[in-house]
Amino acid sequence: MNVYEAATKRRSIRRFQDKPVPYEVLEKCIDAARLAPSGRNHQVVEYIVVNETKVLATVFENIGGSAKLPPEKGGPRPDQSPKAYTIVLINKALEGDASRRRITLYDVGLAAENIILVGLEQGLGSCPILMFNEANLKPALKIPEEYDIALVIAMGYPDEAPVTETATTSLDIYVDGKGVRHVPKRKLADIMHSNRFA
Ligand SMILES: Cc1cc2nc3c(=O)[nH]c(=O)nc-3n(C[C@H](O)[C@H](O)[C@H](O)COP(=O)(O)O)c2cc1C
């Protein structure tokens, strides 16, 4: 799979096979994140990888959004819940001044995409999740006070194949009668400008 294929074929996956994700697969993803671009090269982002059954259940209890919808609305059946997570952390001591948070969030986004794409190359599907309960997750995962959780990435071997569509009016994702998720994307000509805006 080349980079263009990975970037264009990737869709967020919210239903996963009942198959464990080996630690080495996750380690390779995090190694790619380690080498992602970083504002001023401050490298304030750290990671917890989760693949133990008990910890998976704890994280699942503390996420929300489409990843937790009932199965008829596109969420996972109990056996299709994520089989791994990457918890993306911000080391506030390294970050220093809180005004650097804007730069930090670019680091988080760029590192997250490396994780997602290197996961995809190894057969994993992923879904970035911003709807999580940080107050519960921090003590449950023994995360020290001087860290914030920036993002949770749900991962596992896909048990769904979402379809990409050209957006017409709505940008809302929907699940059809056969359980297939449809993801409208804006046309290239509508978002790309050549040399000047108009
Ligand atoms: C910053 C960010 C936060 C997101 N948070 C959630 C979330 O909490 N729950 C969820 O199910 N999906 C979440 N997503 C996934 C988006 O819904 C998804 O990327 C979008 O619908 C486009 O679909 P695609 O990723 O398949 O292209 C998030 C994506 C991003 C970039």
The ligand as an SDF file (V2000), in Angstrom:
LIG
                    3D

 31 33  0  0  0  0  0  0  0  0999 V2000
  -10.5840   15.6730   15.9710 C   0  0  0  0  0  0  0  0  0  0  0  0
  -11.5030   14.5100   15.6790 C   0  0  0  0  0  0  0  0  0  0  0  0
  -12.3500   14.0270   16.6690 C   0  0  0  0  0  0  0  0  0  0  0  0
  -13.1860   12.9390   16.4220 C   0  0  0  0  0  0  0  0  0  0  0  0
  -13.9680   12.4530   17.4420 N   0  0  0  0  0  0  0  0  0  0  0  0
  -14.7620   11.3850   17.2150 C   0  0  0  0  0  0  0  0  0  0  0  0
  -15.5360   10.8250   18.2820 C   0  0  0  0  0  0  0  0  0  0  0  0
  -15.5100   11.2910   19.4270 O   0  0  0  0  0  0  0  0  0  0  0  0
  -16.2960    9.7390   18.0190 N   0  0  0  0  0  0  0  0  0  0  0  0
  -16.3240    9.1770   16.7640 C   0  0  0  0  0  0  0  0  0  0  0  0
  -17.0160    8.1790   16.5850 O   0  0  0  0  0  0  0  0  0  0  0  0
  -15.6020    9.6850   15.7210 N   0  0  0  0  0  0  0  0  0  0  0  0
  -14.8200   10.7710   15.9270 C   0  0  0  0  0  0  0  0  0  0  0  0
  -14.0460   11.2820   14.9020 N   0  0  0  0  0  0  0  0  0  0  0  0
  -14.0750   10.6540   13.5780 C   0  0  0  0  0  0  0  0  0  0  0  0
  -14.8640   11.5050   12.5940 C   0  0  0  0  0  0  0  0  0  0  0  0
  -16.2440   11.3410   12.8610 O   0  0  0  0  0  0  0  0  0  0  0  0
  -14.5160   11.0670   11.1630 C   0  0  0  0  0  0  0  0  0  0  0  0
  -13.1500   11.3270   10.9200 O   0  0  0  0  0  0  0  0  0  0  0  0
  -15.3480   11.8040   10.1210 C   0  0  0  0  0  0  0  0  0  0  0  0
  -16.6990   11.4340   10.2430 O   0  0  0  0  0  0  0  0  0  0  0  0
  -14.9050   11.5190    8.6860 C   0  0  0  0  0  0  0  0  0  0  0  0
  -14.8810   10.1250    8.4310 O   0  0  0  0  0  0  0  0  0  0  0  0
  -13.5430    9.3990    7.9560 P   0  0  0  0  0  0  0  0  0  0  0  0
  -12.5670    9.4700    9.1180 O   0  0  0  0  0  0  0  0  0  0  0  0
  -13.9910    7.9940    7.6660 O   0  0  0  0  0  0  0  0  0  0  0  0
  -13.0080   10.1070    6.7600 O   0  0  0  0  0  0  0  0  0  0  0  0
  -13.2010   12.3400   15.1450 C   0  0  0  0  0  0  0  0  0  0  0  0
  -12.3260   12.8270   14.1470 C   0  0  0  0  0  0  0  0  0  0  0  0
  -11.4810   13.8730   14.4170 C   0  0  0  0  0  0  0  0  0  0  0  0
  -10.5290   14.3640   13.3630 C   0  0  0  0  0  0  0  0  0  0  0  0
  1  2  1  0
  2  3  1  0
  2 30  2  0
  3  4  2  0
  4  5  1  0
  4 28  1  0
  5  6  2  0
  6  7  1  0
  6 13  1  0
  7  8  2  0
  7  9  1  0
  9 10  1  0
 10 11  2  0
 10 12  1  0
 12 13  2  0
 13 14  1  0
 14 15  1  0
 14 28  1  0
 15 16  1  0
 16 17  1  0
 16 18  1  0
 18 19  1  0
 18 20  1  0
 20 21  1  0
 20 22  1  0
 22 23  1  0
 23 24  1  0
 24 25  2  0
 24 26  1  0
 24 27  1  0
 28 29  2  0
 29 30  1  0
 30 31  1  0
M  END
$$$$
